[in-house]
């Protein structure tokens, strides 16, 4: 799952946020993060839901750091 940030100054912070939650998050550009999510099956669906919940928390903590999700589907 690719995440795009409106403000690249938050990129490292968002990657660290996901890594602190036990997720594999890689910075792939100045305003992009790749979060590794299983592609198929129930495990993939539940992992995507979990990441959406984490993004809700992020948006409360950092309302000025807008994040857009690109599912790649």
Secondary structure, 3 states (H helix, E strand, C coil): CEEEECCHHHHHHHHHHHHHCCCCEEEEECCEEEECCCCCHHHHHHHHHHHHHHHHHHHHHCCCCCEEEECCC
